[in-house]
């Protein structure tokens, strides 16, 4: 399957879905509500919202909840994601979310990450721009062992 770029209609649908998810965010401590909506290679949209916890380390971001929802439905091919906040300028995904997006991105140079603030202000990157030289499963492949003589075993 080739990487499908998100069309303007897809982006508008993602923003609407992300705003709806933002309204359902659970952020009683920070008040910083985030909604995310991602597009898969089949054209399906999955949403997520941040869910805070009094033990802040247990908080889960909107981007990751959207990725988890898509993964649980069998998708491993994020093609675009829209993240909505009330921040100005629009907030980019945190490092943990960037790594999670990289895990489910078939081509990080072509997957759009669109951030939208409360007043409609926008910022956009590719996953590759947000996490250059990212750590992937390729680094987990076992190295080829060589003997002392330099021959492969």
C-alpha positions as CSV (number, residue, x, y, z in Angstrom):
1,X,0.0,0.0,0.0
2,X,1.4,3.4,-0.9
3,X,1.4,6.2,1.7
4,X,-1.8,8.3,1.2
5,X,-1.4,12.0,1.9
6,X,-4.2,13.5,4.0
7,X,-6.5,15.6,1.8
8,X,-8.1,18.9,2.8
9,X,-11.4,17.1,3.5
10,X,-9.5,14.5,5.7
11,X,-7.9,17.3,7.6
12,X,-11.2,19.1,8.2
13,X,-12.8,15.8,9.4
14,X,-9.8,15.2,11.7
15,X,-10.1,18.7,13.2
16,X,-13.8,18.2,13.9
17,X,-13.2,14.8,15.5
18,X,-10.2,16.2,17.6
19,X,-12.3,19.1,18.9
20,X,-15.1,16.6,19.9
21,X,-12.5,14.5,21.7
22,X,-11.0,17.6,23.4
23,X,-14.5,18.3,24.9
24,X,-14.3,14.8,26.5
25,X,-10.8,15.2,28.0
26,X,-10.3,14.6,31.7
27,X,-8.0,17.4,32.9
28,X,-9.1,18.5,36.4
29,X,-5.6,19.3,37.6
30,X,-4.0,21.3,34.7
31,X,-7.2,22.4,32.9
32,X,-5.1,21.8,29.7
33,X,-7.6,19.8,27.5
34,X,-6.2,18.0,24.4
35,X,-8.1,16.2,21.7
36,X,-6.5,14.1,18.9
37,X,-7.8,12.4,15.8
38,X,-5.8,10.2,13.6
39,X,-6.4,8.9,10.1
40,X,-5.4,5.4,9.1
41,X,-4.5,4.0,5.7
42,X,-8.0,2.7,5.2
43,X,-9.5,6.2,5.9
44,X,-10.8,5.4,9.4
45,X,-10.5,8.0,12.1
46,X,-9.7,7.2,15.7
47,X,-9.8,9.8,18.5
48,X,-8.2,10.3,21.9
49,X,-8.2,12.8,24.7
50,X,-5.8,13.4,27.6
51,X,-6.7,11.7,30.8
52,X,-5.0,13.2,33.9
53,X,-4.3,11.5,37.2
54,X,-3.5,13.0,40.6
55,X,-0.2,11.1,40.3
56,X,0.9,13.1,37.2
57,X,3.2,10.4,35.8
58,X,0.1,8.3,35.2
59,X,-1.5,10.9,32.9
60,X,-2.1,9.7,29.3
61,X,-1.9,12.1,26.4
62,X,-4.5,12.4,23.6
63,X,-2.2,11.4,20.8
64,X,-1.3,8.1,22.6
65,X,-4.9,7.3,23.4
66,X,-5.8,7.8,19.7
67,X,-2.9,5.5,18.7
68,X,-4.0,2.9,21.2
69,X,-7.5,3.0,20.0
70,X,-6.3,2.5,16.4
71,X,-3.9,-0.3,17.4
72,X,-6.6,-2.1,19.3
73,X,-8.8,-2.0,16.1
74,X,-5.9,-3.6,14.2
75,X,-4.4,-0.6,12.6
76,X,-0.7,0.0,12.4
77,X,-0.7,2.7,9.8
78,X,-1.2,6.3,11.0
79,X,-1.3,8.6,7.9
80,X,-2.1,11.9,9.6
81,X,-3.0,13.2,13.1
82,X,-4.6,16.4,14.2
83,X,-4.0,17.7,17.8
84,X,-6.3,20.4,19.2
85,X,-5.5,22.5,22.3
86,X,-6.3,25.9,23.6
87,X,-2.6,26.9,23.4
88,X,-1.2,29.7,21.3
89,X,0.9,29.0,19.4
90,X,-0.5,25.5,19.0
91,X,1.2,22.8,21.1
92,X,3.3,20.1,19.5
93,X,3.1,16.5,20.7
94,X,5.4,15.6,23.7
95,X,8.4,13.3,23.3
96,X,6.5,10.2,24.4
97,X,3.7,10.9,21.8
98,X,6.3,11.5,19.1
99,X,7.9,8.1,19.8
100,X,4.4,6.4,19.8
101,X,3.5,8.1,16.5
102,X,6.8,6.9,15.0
103,X,5.9,3.3,16.0
104,X,2.7,3.4,14.0
105,X,3.9,5.4,11.0
106,X,4.7,3.7,7.7
107,X,6.7,6.6,6.3
108,X,7.6,9.3,8.9
109,X,8.6,11.7,6.2
110,X,5.1,11.8,4.7
111,X,2.8,11.6,7.8
112,X,1.4,15.0,8.8
113,X,1.0,16.2,12.3
114,X,-1.3,19.2,12.4
115,X,-1.6,21.2,15.6
116,X,-4.6,23.6,16.0
117,X,-5.0,26.2,18.7
118,X,-8.3,27.6,20.1
119,X,-8.4,30.5,17.6
120,X,-7.7,28.2,14.7
121,X,-4.0,29.0,14.6
122,X,-2.1,26.1,13.0
123,X,1.3,24.5,13.0
124,X,2.3,21.5,11.0
125,X,5.2,19.1,10.8
126,X,5.9,15.6,9.6
127,X,6.7,12.9,12.1
128,X,10.2,12.8,10.8
129,X,10.6,16.5,11.6
130,X,9.3,16.0,15.1
131,X,11.5,13.0,15.9
132,X,14.6,13.0,13.6
133,X,16.7,9.9,13.8
134,X,14.0,8.2,15.9
135,X,14.5,4.9,17.6
136,X,12.6,2.1,15.8
137,X,12.4,-1.6,15.8
138,X,15.3,-1.6,13.2
139,X,17.6,-0.9,16.1
140,X,16.4,-4.0,17.9
141,X,17.5,-6.5,15.3
142,X,20.2,-8.6,16.7
143,X,23.7,-7.9,15.4
144,X,25.5,-10.4,13.2
145,X,28.0,-12.2,15.4
146,X,31.5,-12.6,14.1
147,X,34.3,-14.9,15.3
148,X,37.7,-13.6,16.4
149,X,39.0,-14.2,12.9
150,X,36.3,-11.9,11.5
151,X,34.2,-14.6,9.9
152,X,30.4,-14.5,10.3
153,X,28.9,-17.3,12.3
